[in-house]
Amino acid sequence: MPRKSSPAVQFVVESLAVPIPIAAQMLGGTVRSVRGLLWAKKLPYVKLGKKFVIPVDALREFVRSWRAAQSPWSDGDAVREPSARTYSVLLHEIAHAFKKAEELGCTVAHLWRYYLEAAGGAA
């Protein structure tokens, strides 16, 4: 009599810590840049034998703190709300961009790309 096969059980294992090359991929950087962060003590690590591994939670916290520091509204740990004047200036600039694009017969995206290229930035 043939044996009944049991359904396959799959386990999803989420790593608690990852080696440096994987951390570099997760951060979108290089192995060298991640090693630099370790040397600068900006990222914690654990040494397992000869390998250095970085806790995934530490990577998430690093990105979270970096984003907060890069935010134009960041004030240390607290994020402040933009003022009504900031919104007013932004709305004025957006309206001006749409008007200029309409005059030139192009889209705002094309206009933005042109301004970036003219300023020497990347499109």
C-alpha positions as CSV (number, residue, x, y, z in Angstrom):
1,M,0.0,0.0,0.0
2,P,1.5,3.4,-1.0
3,R,2.3,5.9,1.7
4,K,0.3,9.1,1.9
5,S,2.5,12.0,1.4
6,S,2.2,14.9,3.8
7,P,1.9,18.4,2.5
8,A,5.2,20.2,2.2
9,V,5.9,22.6,5.0
10,Q,7.8,25.7,4.1
11,F,9.6,27.9,6.6
12,V,10.4,31.5,6.0
13,V,13.4,32.5,8.0
14,E,14.2,36.2,8.5
15,S,17.8,36.9,9.3
16,L,18.5,38.7,12.5
17,A,21.9,39.8,11.3
18,V,23.6,39.8,7.9
19,P,27.2,39.7,6.7
20,I,28.8,42.9,5.3
21,P,28.2,42.2,1.6
22,I,24.5,41.7,2.2
23,A,24.4,44.8,4.4
24,A,26.0,46.7,1.5
25,Q,23.3,45.5,-0.9
26,M,20.6,46.4,1.5
27,L,21.9,49.9,2.0
28,G,22.6,50.3,-1.7
29,G,26.3,50.9,-1.0
30,T,29.6,49.1,-1.3
31,V,31.4,46.7,1.1
32,R,34.0,49.4,1.6
33,S,31.4,52.0,2.6
34,V,29.8,49.6,5.1
35,R,33.3,48.7,6.6
36,G,33.8,52.5,6.9
37,L,30.6,52.8,8.9
38,L,31.7,50.0,11.2
39,W,35.1,51.6,11.7
40,A,33.5,54.9,12.5
41,K,31.2,53.1,15.0
42,K,28.1,54.3,13.2
43,L,26.9,50.7,12.8
44,P,27.0,48.0,15.5
45,Y,28.3,44.6,14.6
46,V,28.8,41.1,16.0
47,K,31.8,39.0,15.3
48,L,30.9,35.4,14.5
49,G,34.1,33.5,14.1
50,K,36.0,35.4,11.4
51,K,32.9,37.0,10.0
52,F,31.4,40.3,11.0
53,V,27.6,40.5,10.9
54,I,25.4,43.5,11.3
55,P,21.9,43.3,13.0
56,V,19.1,44.0,10.5
57,D,17.4,46.2,13.1
58,A,20.6,48.3,13.3
59,L,20.5,48.8,9.5
60,R,16.9,49.9,9.7
61,E,17.6,52.3,12.5
62,F,20.6,53.7,10.6
63,V,18.5,54.4,7.5
64,R,15.7,55.9,9.7
65,S,18.1,58.2,11.5
66,W,19.8,59.2,8.2
67,R,16.5,60.1,6.6
68,A,15.5,62.2,9.6
69,A,18.9,64.0,9.4
70,Q,18.4,64.6,5.7
71,S,14.9,65.9,6.0
72,P,14.6,69.7,5.5
73,W,12.1,69.8,8.3
74,S,14.2,67.9,10.7
75,D,15.2,69.6,14.0
76,G,17.4,67.0,15.7
77,D,15.2,64.1,16.7
78,A,11.9,66.1,16.4
79,V,10.5,66.7,12.9
80,R,8.8,70.1,12.7
81,E,5.9,70.9,10.4
82,P,6.7,73.4,7.5
83,S,5.3,76.8,8.0
84,A,2.3,78.2,6.1
85,R,4.8,80.5,4.3
86,T,6.8,77.5,3.1
87,Y,3.6,76.0,1.7
88,S,2.7,79.3,0.1
89,V,6.1,79.6,-1.6
90,L,6.0,76.0,-2.8
91,L,2.5,76.5,-4.3
92,H,3.7,79.7,-6.0
93,E,6.7,77.9,-7.5
94,I,4.6,75.0,-8.7
95,A,2.1,77.3,-10.3
96,H,4.9,79.2,-12.0
97,A,6.4,76.0,-13.3
98,F,3.0,74.9,-14.8
99,K,2.6,78.3,-16.4
100,K,6.1,78.3,-17.8
101,A,5.7,74.8,-19.2
102,E,2.4,75.8,-20.8
103,E,4.1,78.8,-22.5
104,L,6.9,76.6,-23.8
105,G,4.5,73.8,-24.9
106,C,6.2,71.1,-22.8
107,T,5.5,69.2,-19.6
108,V,6.6,70.2,-16.1
109,A,8.8,67.1,-16.1
110,H,10.6,68.2,-19.2
111,L,11.0,71.7,-17.8
112,W,12.4,70.3,-14.5
113,R,14.9,68.1,-16.4
114,Y,16.0,71.1,-18.4
115,Y,16.6,73.2,-15.2
116,L,18.5,70.3,-13.6
117,E,20.7,69.9,-16.7
118,A,21.3,73.7,-16.9
119,A,22.3,73.8,-13.2
120,G,24.7,70.9,-13.7
121,G,22.6,68.4,-11.8
122,A,21.5,64.9,-12.8
123,A,18.1,64.4,-14.5
